[in-house]
Amino acid sequence: MAITPALPASPSPYFEIIALPKKGLGAIATTTIPANTLLFSEPPLLWITHSPELEEAEQAEHVNTAFAALSGALQTLFLSLAGGVEAGVEGAWKCNNFMLTSDGRENAVFAAASRINHSCNGGENAYWRWEGGKGRIEFWSGRRVEEGEEITHCYRPDWRMGTRNRRLALLEEYGFVCGCVVCEEQDD
Ligand SMILES: C[S@@+](CC[C@H](N)C(=O)[O-])C[C@H]1O[C@@H](n2cnc3c(N)ncnc32)[C@H](O)[C@@H]1O
């Protein structure tokens, strides 16, 4: 008998997490959300502080050490994130880590924030910020979001290039073919 994995519970009264065509899981608004609404906030699941010059292999060591310190339930949760099923700790880290500070010294993975898909510049309707004093990431709506719309944020807001090059860059850096509203509508 095929076992359907349980969908993660929504951390927010504003959206549900469901399976989406070609994107895995994603967050869909269950109500109209006004601009500048706090959608959710959460502490990191796995967080590392490191020198920004750290080589990838050394960073992986930090990640593995932090992973080993998690409880069994949190390890299972971490490995259930995108990339984790196929490529273990390294895959989940690569697919889901946020650079928290502009000096590149702090990176973390979050259970709920990991489920928010990417939209290229202009298509996103949410943004995040790291509240270091509270030790939490916050997700805010950047504009009014209609019921049924997908909640997205832009993984690389600094990329300003044509759709074709942006899609290639996303494929190279993040390993997916972008199916966001901007890429689907533009064809340059
Ligand atoms: C941080 S996770 C986002 C949540 C993920 N969809 C899940 O099922 O947990 C990033 C992964 O989601 C998918 N993804 C995110 N944004 C996407 C987009 N715009 N188009 C296609 N796939 C996307 C890719 O597989 C990517 O590696």
The ligand as a Tripos MOL2 file, in Angstrom:
@<TRIPOS>MOLECULE
LIG
   27    29     1     0     0
SMALL
NO_CHARGES

@<TRIPOS>ATOM
      1 C1         13.1650   26.1640   -0.1730 C.3       1 LIG1
      2 S1         12.3660   24.8790   -1.0370 S.3       1 LIG1
      3 C2         10.7230   25.5180   -1.2110 C.3       1 LIG1
      4 C3          9.6680   24.5080   -0.7860 C.3       1 LIG1
      5 C4          9.6330   23.2360   -1.5920 C.3       1 LIG1
      6 N1          8.7790   23.4030   -2.7750 N.3       1 LIG1
      7 C5          9.1840   22.0470   -0.7860 C.2       1 LIG1
      8 O1          8.4960   21.1730   -1.3290 O.co2     1 LIG1
      9 O2          9.5480   21.9620    0.3900 O.co2     1 LIG1
     10 C6         13.0900   25.1330   -2.6220 C.3       1 LIG1
     11 C7         12.6950   24.1100   -3.6500 C.3       1 LIG1
     12 O3         11.3350   24.3110   -4.0510 O.3       1 LIG1
     13 C8         11.2040   24.2450   -5.4690 C.3       1 LIG1
     14 N2         10.9090   25.5870   -5.9790 N.ar      1 LIG1
     15 C9         10.9400   26.7530   -5.2910 C.ar      1 LIG1
     16 N3         10.5790   27.7830   -6.0450 N.ar      1 LIG1
     17 C10        10.3090   27.2860   -7.2690 C.ar      1 LIG1
     18 C11         9.9080   27.8670   -8.5100 C.ar      1 LIG1
     19 N4          9.7170   29.1590   -8.6460 N.pl3     1 LIG1
     20 N5          9.7310   27.0470   -9.5700 N.ar      1 LIG1
     21 C12         9.9240   25.7070   -9.4650 C.ar      1 LIG1
     22 N6         10.3120   25.0870   -8.3160 N.ar      1 LIG1
     23 C13        10.5070   25.8620   -7.2330 C.ar      1 LIG1
     24 C14        12.5460   23.7510   -5.9890 C.3       1 LIG1
     25 O4         12.5150   22.3430   -6.0320 O.3       1 LIG1
     26 C15        13.5110   24.2250   -4.9270 C.3       1 LIG1
     27 O5         14.6840   23.4480   -4.8810 O.3       1 LIG1
@<TRIPOS>BOND
     1     1     2 1
     2     2     3 1
     3     2    10 1
     4     3     4 1
     5     4     5 1
     6     5     6 1
     7     5     7 1
     8     7     8 2
     9     7     9 1
    10    10    11 1
    11    11    12 1
    12    11    26 1
    13    12    13 1
    14    13    14 1
    15    13    24 1
    16    14    15 ar
    17    14    23 ar
    18    15    16 ar
    19    16    17 ar
    20    17    18 ar
    21    17    23 ar
    22    18    19 1
    23    18    20 ar
    24    20    21 ar
    25    21    22 ar
    26    22    23 ar
    27    24    25 1
    28    24    26 1
    29    26    27 1
@<TRIPOS>SUBSTRUCTURE
     1 LIG1         1 GROUP 0 **** ****
